[in-house]
Amino acid sequence: MSNPFNYQRVEIVWYDICNADGAWLTEAEVLNHRLAECTSVGFLFSKTRTTVKIFSSWSYNTDNSIDYADVVALPTAAIKSITVI
């Protein structure tokens, strides 16, 4: 059985929402509040103008089709970088 696997392994650095700790912040604290910078690693499934999808696990079926798991969809606007690893 031949199972072609044509996906690039990538590292994606992306920005996530970051809530401030505490109920009240000074102006300086608000000005210094930053987004969380996150990293995801997986295989690049697709990339469009609006969305990048990766997966980390897969399974071959008896008909050579593939089932995917651990799928993550990221908005392209939130992505800082994509590196093939």
C-alpha positions, -999 to 999 in steps of 0.1 A, spaced: 0 0 0 15 33 -10 6 63 12 19 96 -2 24 122 25 29 156 9 26 180 38 53 204 50 61 205 88 58 241 99 63 263 129 38 291 132 43 321 155 10 339 161 -7 365 183 -34 356 208 -57 377 229 -42 385 263 -64 396 292 -49 419 318 -45 406 353 -65 426 378 -96 447 375 -80 481 374 -50 492 354 -31 525 353 -27 542 320 10 531 319 -1 495 324 -26 497 296 0 512 273 24 484 281 -1 456 278 8 432 249 -7 404 230 4 369 238 29 355 213 22 318 207 39 290 187 22 260 171 40 232 152 22 209 128 18 199 92 5 226 68 -29 215 55 -40 247 37 -33 284 35 -58 309 21 -61 347 23 -79 344 56 -70 311 73 -41 288 78 -49 252 89 -24 227 104 -27 192 118 -5 171 141 -19 136 138 -32 115 109 -44 80 101 -44 61 68 -76 43 58 -77 10 39 -86 30 7 -54 52 11 -75 82 22 -63 101 53 -81 111 84 -67 142 103 -67 150 140 -54 178 162 -65 203 135 -59 240 143 -73 269 122 -56 302 126 -67 336 112 -40 348 88 -42 383 103 -29 369 136 1 352 122 36 367 127 56 341 108 54 306 92 87 286 90 92 253 73 110 230 97 
